[in-house]
Amino acid sequence: MSDGSGKRLDPAGSQDINIALTQNGQRGLDALPHELINLVFAYTSYHKATIVACTLVSRSWRALSAPHLFSSLTVVRRASFADFEEFLDEHPHIAGCIRQLDLKHAVSPRVAMTYAALARLSKKLPGLQVLRLRRLWLLDLDSGPSSNSTTISTTSRSRLKSLVLNECFTHNNALPSLAMGTLHSIFDMFPADSISLRYLTVAAIPKLSPGPGPQNQWNQLETHTLTVQHVHAQYLLPTDALPARPAAQCLHSFQARPTPGPHMQNGEPLYVLSELLRCIGGERLRYLEIPLIMGPQLCPLENKPGYGCVLHLNARCNPESFTFQLHVPLPRTFSEPTIRRTEGHYIRDVPLSAVMVAYLPRLPSTIRTYTLRFLDAHSPAHLEKTDLERLDGALLERFPSLATLRVVFPDTASLRQYTQAVIRGMPKCGQQRLVSIVEWTEMQDLADW
């Protein structure tokens, strides 16, 4: 077989073939060879240019035929999505087979995606399973469908497997933030089993009120997994001023994954995670993963805002698996005055075990799996043998059903350096039912997709 250029294709292996299609002299889609595994084409017009990457997936070589191969599209926007909608209109048989759609922002930060445009895409892609939005400016979404006369009903669409919002903001805001109503408009339009929020600034977190409104809809999330990575608010209110919420009935997994760095030193992202937990409740929560980030300006033992208030679980929330992500910033992360003011008091004089043990009473006693995950290679240096002994005893005392303790390192070097200390520091593991698992994992940037 040949791809038309004289190069033979090997049916046993996958081939990546790039074909440029333009409006002038365009090769018809039906004329493309069925042996293609991947097809990347540029759809150009007089005033706009959109790059669309189509990934053709097939289980067998014989099945490589027709439009069902177009299962994944990546659209990098340069001017508008009008040309992409034209492509879907011209090839409805392909649009009906798209399972994954990635909408990315390319150049201009002031071209917005409206509620009506998202609604039209939702209607044209009935088989969509994964939707990922990155660097998009969302316009007129926080007021809901009633404010758009051209809005198309999306109540009949099926649930997505995954919805990802990455670096998305409200177009008409003075500051680059995302209104709470905008989030819930998207959640209503694209219900998903798994929702991931990454690198967002949420403006309305402090505006929670007892009355009805979009700010009160977190406990109505019909999703099983909620992952939050580096989400913070523009301004904050004391936790005590926020009313208690009914629990989200469908949420089984809450994963908070802030990105370590200087932006974490004021504790603001941790405060927002606290309020999300308070709003969600999570009566059926089974897996909980939160950060424990140490720095000169957040001392958990002093109960400062944003750190001592991280955990606000519903009284009926009984997760079975709990993960602490531990990050100790390097001294160079902070300014010299801050280092001089806190040196010898915080990182040196406050053992990690004291910090972790202080949080144990806030966790339900039903936990069966406890994971300590180091986010960077230098953090394990602060873990001493006495810390492990103290933590081990406190865990067994607090969690009578605890069966597994996992210590996860970010790389093989830190694992080799501290494995012996970890094993020696847990003498009770072989005598009781607690099993210690020491492992390592390569940290991946969740924002790169």
C-alpha positions as CSV (number, residue, x, y, z in Angstrom):
1,M,0.0,0.0,0.0
2,S,1.1,3.6,-0.6
3,D,0.1,7.0,0.8
4,G,0.2,8.5,-2.7
5,S,3.8,9.8,-2.3
6,G,5.5,6.5,-3.2
7,K,6.2,5.6,0.4
8,R,4.8,2.2,1.4
9,L,2.8,1.9,4.6
10,D,3.5,-0.9,7.0
11,P,0.1,-2.4,8.1
12,A,1.7,-3.8,11.3
13,G,2.9,-0.4,12.6
14,S,1.4,3.0,13.1
15,Q,2.3,5.9,10.7
16,D,2.1,9.6,11.2
17,I,1.3,11.4,7.9
18,N,0.8,15.1,7.6
19,I,-1.4,16.3,4.7
20,A,-2.0,20.0,4.2
21,L,-5.5,20.8,3.0
22,T,-6.5,24.3,1.8
23,Q,-9.6,25.7,0.3
24,N,-7.9,26.0,-3.1
25,G,-7.0,22.6,-4.5
26,Q,-8.2,20.8,-1.5
27,R,-8.2,17.0,-1.6
28,G,-11.5,15.5,-0.6
29,L,-11.6,13.6,2.7
30,D,-13.1,10.6,0.9
31,A,-10.0,10.5,-1.3
32,L,-7.6,10.1,1.5
33,P,-6.0,6.7,1.9
34,H,-7.7,4.5,4.5
35,E,-4.3,3.4,5.8
36,L,-3.8,6.7,7.6
37,I,-3.4,6.5,11.3
38,N,-3.0,10.2,12.0
39,L,-4.2,13.1,9.9
40,V,-3.3,16.7,10.6
41,F,-4.6,19.5,8.4
42,A,-4.8,23.2,8.3
43,Y,-8.2,24.7,7.5
44,T,-7.6,28.2,6.1
45,S,-9.8,31.0,4.8
46,Y,-9.3,34.6,3.9
47,H,-9.3,36.1,7.4
48,K,-8.9,33.1,9.8
49,A,-6.7,30.1,10.3
50,T,-7.5,27.2,12.6
51,I,-5.2,24.2,13.1
52,V,-7.1,21.0,13.6
53,A,-5.4,17.8,14.6
54,C,-7.4,14.6,14.0
55,T,-6.3,11.4,15.6
56,L,-7.6,8.3,13.8
57,V,-7.9,5.3,16.1
58,S,-8.6,1.7,15.1
59,R,-8.2,-1.6,16.8
60,S,-7.3,-3.4,13.7
61,W,-5.8,-2.6,10.3
62,R,-9.0,-3.7,8.4
63,A,-11.1,-1.4,10.5
64,L,-9.3,1.6,9.1
65,S,-12.1,3.1,7.0
66,A,-14.6,5.9,6.8
67,P,-15.3,8.7,9.3
68,H,-15.4,6.8,12.6
69,L,-11.7,7.1,12.7
70,F,-12.0,10.8,13.5
71,S,-12.2,10.2,17.2
72,S,-10.1,13.1,18.6
73,L,-9.8,16.8,17.5
74,T,-7.5,19.5,18.7
75,V,-8.5,23.0,17.7
76,V,-6.0,25.8,18.2
77,R,-7.9,29.1,17.8
78,R,-6.3,32.1,16.1
79,A,-9.3,34.2,15.2
80,S,-12.6,32.6,15.9
81,F,-14.4,29.2,15.9
82,A,-16.6,30.0,13.0
83,D,-14.4,28.0,10.5
84,F,-14.4,25.1,12.9
85,E,-18.2,25.1,13.0
86,E,-18.3,25.3,9.2
87,F,-16.1,22.2,9.1
88,L,-18.5,20.4,11.4
89,D,-21.5,21.5,9.3
90,E,-19.8,20.3,6.1
91,H,-18.9,16.9,7.5
92,P,-21.7,15.9,10.0
93,H,-20.8,12.2,9.6
94,I,-17.3,13.0,11.0
95,A,-18.7,15.4,13.7
96,G,-20.9,12.6,15.0
97,C,-17.9,10.3,15.6
98,I,-15.7,12.7,17.5
99,R,-15.1,11.4,21.0
100,Q,-12.5,13.9,22.3
101,L,-12.3,17.7,21.6
102,D,-9.5,20.0,22.8
103,L,-10.1,23.7,22.3
104,K,-6.9,25.7,22.8
105,H,-6.2,29.4,22.7
106,A,-3.3,30.4,20.4
107,V,-2.6,34.1,20.0
108,S,-5.0,36.9,20.8
109,P,-6.2,36.8,24.5
110,R,-9.3,38.9,23.8
111,V,-11.3,36.6,21.5
112,A,-14.1,35.1,23.5
113,M,-16.1,31.9,23.4
114,T,-19.8,32.6,24.1
115,Y,-22.4,30.4,25.8
116,A,-24.2,30.1,22.5
117,A,-21.1,28.9,20.7
118,L,-20.4,26.2,23.4
119,A,-24.1,25.2,23.1
120,R,-23.9,24.8,19.4
121,L,-20.7,22.6,19.7
122,S,-22.5,20.5,22.3
123,K,-25.4,19.9,19.9
124,K,-23.1,19.1,16.9
125,L,-21.0,16.6,18.9
126,P,-23.5,14.2,20.4
127,G,-20.9,11.4,20.9
128,L,-18.4,13.7,22.7
129,Q,-16.8,12.0,25.8
130,V,-13.8,14.2,26.7
131,L,-13.9,18.1,26.4
132,R,-10.8,20.1,27.4
133,L,-10.8,23.9,27.3
134,R,-7.4,25.7,27.6
135,R,-6.7,29.5,27.7
136,L,-10.2,30.4,26.6
137,W,-11.9,33.7,27.5
138,L,-15.5,32.8,28.2
139,L,-18.1,35.5,27.5
140,D,-21.6,35.9,29.0
141,L,-21.6,32.5,30.6
142,D,-22.2,33.5,34.2
143,S,-25.7,34.7,33.5
144,G,-26.8,31.4,32.1
145,P,-28.8,30.4,29.1
146,S,-31.6,32.9,29.7
147,S,-29.4,35.8,28.6
148,N,-28.6,34.4,25.2
149,S,-31.4,34.4,22.7
150,T,-29.5,32.0,20.4
151,T,-28.8,29.4,23.0
152,I,-29.5,25.9,22.0
153,S,-31.0,23.4,24.5
154,T,-28.4,20.9,25.7
155,T,-30.4,19.1,28.3
156,S,-30.6,16.0,26.2
157,R,-26.8,15.5,25.7
158,S,-25.1,12.5,27.3
159,R,-22.6,12.8,30.1
160,L,-19.0,13.3,29.4
161,K,-16.3,11.1,30.8
162,S,-14.0,14.0,31.5
163,L,-14.3,17.8,31.5
164,V,-11.1,19.9,31.9
165,L,-10.9,23.7,32.3
166,N,-7.4,25.0,32.2
167,E,-6.5,28.7,32.4
168,C,-10.0,29.8,31.4
169,F,-11.1,33.3,32.4
170,T,-14.2,35.6,32.0
171,H,-13.6,37.9,29.1
172,N,-15.3,41.1,30.5
173,N,-13.7,41.0,34.0
174,A,-11.2,43.7,35.0
175,L,-9.0,40.9,36.5
176,P,-8.4,37.6,34.7
177,S,-10.7,35.5,36.8
178,L,-13.6,33.1,36.3
179,A,-17.0,33.8,37.9
180,M,-18.6,31.1,39.9
181,G,-21.7,31.3,37.7
182,T,-19.6,30.7,34.6
183,L,-18.3,27.5,36.1
184,H,-21.7,26.2,36.9
185,S,-23.1,27.1,33.5
186,I,-20.4,24.9,31.9
187,F,-21.1,22.1,34.5
188,D,-24.8,22.2,33.5
189,M,-24.0,22.2,29.8
190,F,-21.4,19.5,29.9
191,P,-22.2,17.1,32.9
192,A,-19.2,14.9,33.4
193,D,-18.1,11.9,35.5
194,S,-14.7,13.7,36.1
195,I,-14.1,17.4,36.4
196,S,-10.6,18.9,36.5
197,L,-10.0,22.6,37.2
198,R,-6.5,23.8,36.6
199,Y,-4.8,27.2,37.0
200,L,-8.0,29.2,37.6
201,T,-8.7,32.4,39.6
202,V,-12.2,32.2,41.0
203,A,-13.7,35.6,41.8
204,A,-16.9,34.5,43.7
205,I,-15.5,32.1,46.3
206,P,-15.9,34.8,49.1
207,K,-19.4,35.7,48.0
208,L,-21.1,32.5,49.3
209,S,-24.5,33.3,50.9
210,P,-27.3,31.3,52.5
211,G,-29.8,32.2,49.7
212,P,-30.2,30.5,46.3
213,G,-27.8,31.4,43.5
214,P,-24.9,30.1,41.4
215,Q,-22.5,30.3,44.3
216,N,-24.5,27.7,46.2
217,Q,-24.4,25.0,43.5
218,W,-21.1,23.2,44.4
219,N,-23.1,20.8,46.5
220,Q,-25.2,19.9,43.5
221,L,-22.3,18.7,41.4
222,E,-23.2,15.4,39.7
223,T,-19.6,14.3,39.2
224,H,-17.7,11.4,40.7
225,T,-14.2,13.0,40.7
226,L,-13.2,16.6,41.2
227,T,-9.5,17.5,40.7
228,V,-8.4,21.1,41.6
229,Q,-4.9,22.3,40.6
230,H,-3.7,25.8,41.5
231,V,-7.1,27.4,42.0
232,H,-7.2,30.6,44.1
233,A,-9.5,33.5,44.8
234,Q,-9.1,37.3,44.4
235,Y,-10.1,38.1,47.9
236,L,-11.2,36.1,51.0
237,L,-13.6,36.1,53.9
238,P,-13.2,34.4,57.3
239,T,-14.2,30.8,57.2
240,D,-16.7,31.2,60.1
241,A,-18.8,33.6,58.0
242,L,-19.7,30.9,55.6
243,P,-22.8,28.7,56.2
244,A,-22.7,24.9,56.2
245,R,-23.9,23.2,53.0
246,P,-25.6,19.9,52.3
247,A,-23.2,17.3,50.9
248,A,-22.7,16.6,47.2
249,Q,-24.2,13.1,46.8
250,C,-22.3,12.0,43.7
251,L,-18.8,13.1,44.5
252,H,-16.5,10.1,45.3
253,S,-13.1,11.6,44.8
254,F,-11.7,15.1,45.6
255,Q,-8.1,15.8,44.6
256,A,-6.5,19.1,45.3
257,R,-3.1,19.4,43.5
258,P,-1.7,22.9,43.8
259,T,1.5,23.6,41.8
260,P,4.5,24.2,44.2
261,G,6.1,27.6,43.9
262,P,6.4,31.1,45.4
263,H,2.7,31.7,44.8
264,M,1.8,29.2,47.6
265,Q,3.6,31.1,50.4
266,N,0.5,33.3,51.4
267,G,-1.8,30.3,51.8
268,E,-4.5,31.7,49.6
269,P,-4.9,28.6,47.3
270,L,-5.2,26.4,50.4
271,Y,-8.0,28.6,51.8
272,V,-10.0,28.2,48.5
273,L,-9.6,24.4,48.7
274,S,-10.9,24.6,52.2
275,E,-14.0,26.5,51.1
276,L,-14.6,24.1,48.2
277,L,-14.5,21.2,50.7
278,R,-16.9,23.1,52.9
279,C,-19.3,23.8,50.0
280,I,-19.1,20.3,48.6
281,G,-19.4,18.4,51.8
282,G,-18.9,15.0,50.2
283,E,-21.1,12.6,52.1
284,R,-20.1,9.8,49.8
285,L,-16.5,10.9,49.4
286,R,-14.2,7.9,49.4
287,Y,-10.8,9.4,48.2
288,L,-9.4,12.7,49.5
289,E,-6.1,14.2,48.4
290,I,-5.1,17.6,49.8
291,P,-1.8,19.5,50.0
292,L,0.3,20.1,53.1
293,I,2.6,23.0,52.0
294,M,5.1,24.4,54.5
295,G,6.6,27.8,54.3
296,P,7.6,30.8,56.5
297,Q,4.3,32.5,56.1
298,L,2.0,29.6,56.8
299,C,2.5,27.9,60.1
300,P,-0.3,25.3,60.7
301,L,0.4,25.2,64.4
302,E,-0.5,28.8,64.7
303,N,-3.8,28.3,62.8
304,K,-3.3,31.1,60.4
305,P,-5.9,31.7,57.7
306,G,-5.4,29.5,54.7
307,Y,-3.5,26.8,56.6
308,G,-5.2,25.9,59.9
309,C,-8.5,25.9,58.1
310,V,-7.7,23.6,55.2
311,L,-9.9,20.7,56.3
312,H,-13.6,21.3,56.6
313,L,-15.3,18.0,56.0
314,N,-19.0,17.2,56.4
315,A,-19.6,15.3,59.7
316,R,-20.9,12.4,57.6
317,C,-17.9,12.4,55.2
318,N,-15.9,9.1,55.8
319,P,-13.3,8.7,53.1
320,E,-11.4,5.4,53.0
321,S,-8.3,6.8,51.3
322,F,-6.4,9.9,52.3
323,T,-3.3,11.5,50.7
324,F,-1.1,14.3,52.1
325,Q,1.0,16.1,49.5
326,L,4.0,17.5,51.2
327,H,6.0,20.5,49.9
328,V,8.7,22.3,51.8
329,P,9.8,25.4,49.8
330,L,13.5,26.1,49.5
331,P,14.7,29.1,51.4
332,R,15.5,30.9,48.2
333,T,11.8,30.8,47.4
334,F,11.2,33.6,49.9
335,S,12.6,37.1,50.4
336,E,15.6,37.6,52.7
337,P,13.6,39.5,55.4
338,T,11.1,36.7,55.6
339,I,13.9,34.1,56.0
340,R,15.6,36.1,58.7
341,R,12.3,36.5,60.6
342,T,11.4,32.8,60.5
343,E,14.8,31.0,60.4
344,G,15.3,28.7,63.3
345,H,11.6,28.7,64.2
346,Y,9.6,27.1,61.4
347,I,11.2,24.5,59.3
348,R,14.0,23.6,61.8
349,D,12.0,23.7,65.0
350,V,8.6,22.3,63.9
351,P,8.9,18.6,63.0
352,L,6.9,17.4,60.1
353,S,5.4,14.8,62.3
354,A,4.0,17.4,64.6
355,V,2.3,19.1,61.6
356,M,0.8,15.9,60.2
357,V,-0.3,14.6,63.6
358,A,-2.0,18.0,64.3
359,Y,-4.3,17.3,61.4
360,L,-5.2,13.7,62.3
361,P,-8.2,14.7,64.6
362,R,-9.8,16.5,61.6
363,L,-9.8,13.2,59.6
364,P,-12.5,10.6,60.0
365,S,-11.4,7.4,61.7
366,T,-12.6,5.2,58.8
367,I,-9.4,5.8,56.7
368,R,-7.8,2.5,55.6
369,T,-5.1,3.9,53.2
370,Y,-2.9,6.8,54.3
371,T,-0.4,8.2,51.7
372,L,2.4,10.7,52.3
373,R,3.5,12.1,48.9
374,F,6.5,14.3,48.6
375,L,6.1,16.9,45.8
376,D,9.8,17.8,45.4
377,A,13.1,16.1,45.8
378,H,14.4,18.2,48.8
379,S,11.3,17.8,51.0
380,P,12.2,14.3,52.2
381,A,15.4,15.8,53.8
382,H,13.1,17.2,56.5
383,L,11.8,13.7,57.4
384,E,13.6,12.3,60.4
385,K,13.5,8.8,62.0
386,T,11.7,10.3,65.0
387,D,9.1,11.9,62.7
388,L,8.3,8.5,61.3
389,E,8.1,6.8,64.6
390,R,5.7,9.5,65.9
391,L,3.6,9.5,62.8
392,D,3.4,5.7,62.8
393,G,2.1,5.5,66.4
394,A,-0.4,8.4,65.9
395,L,-1.8,6.8,62.7
396,L,-2.4,3.4,64.4
397,E,-4.0,5.2,67.3
398,R,-6.3,7.4,65.2
399,F,-7.3,5.0,62.4
400,P,-8.1,1.5,63.9
401,S,-8.9,0.1,60.4
402,L,-5.7,1.4,58.7
403,A,-4.3,-1.2,56.5
404,T,-1.8,0.6,54.2
405,L,0.7,3.4,54.7
406,R,2.3,4.6,51.5
407,V,5.3,6.9,51.2
408,V,5.8,8.2,47.7
409,F,9.0,10.0,46.5
410,P,9.2,12.2,43.4
411,D,12.3,10.5,41.9
412,T,14.6,7.5,42.3
413,A,17.4,9.6,43.9
414,S,15.4,10.8,46.9
415,L,14.0,7.3,47.2
416,R,17.4,5.7,47.5
417,Q,18.6,8.3,49.9
418,Y,15.8,8.0,52.4
419,T,14.4,4.5,52.0
420,Q,16.5,3.0,54.8
421,A,15.4,5.8,57.2
422,V,11.8,5.3,56.3
423,I,12.0,1.5,56.9
424,R,14.0,1.8,60.2
425,G,11.6,4.5,61.4
426,M,8.5,2.2,61.3
427,P,9.2,-0.8,63.5
428,K,5.5,-1.4,64.2
429,C,4.7,-2.2,60.6
430,G,5.7,-5.9,60.9
431,Q,4.0,-6.4,64.3
432,Q,0.6,-5.0,63.5
433,R,-1.6,-5.0,60.5
434,L,-0.1,-1.7,59.1
435,V,1.8,-2.4,55.9
436,S,4.4,0.2,54.8
437,I,4.8,0.7,51.0
438,V,7.7,2.8,49.9
439,E,7.7,3.7,46.3
440,W,8.5,6.5,43.8
441,T,6.7,8.1,41.0
442,E,7.7,10.6,38.2
443,M,5.8,13.8,38.8
444,Q,4.0,15.0,35.6
445,D,2.7,18.4,34.8
446,L,-1.1,18.1,34.6
447,A,-1.3,21.3,32.6
448,D,0.4,19.8,29.5
449,W,-2.2,18.1,27.4
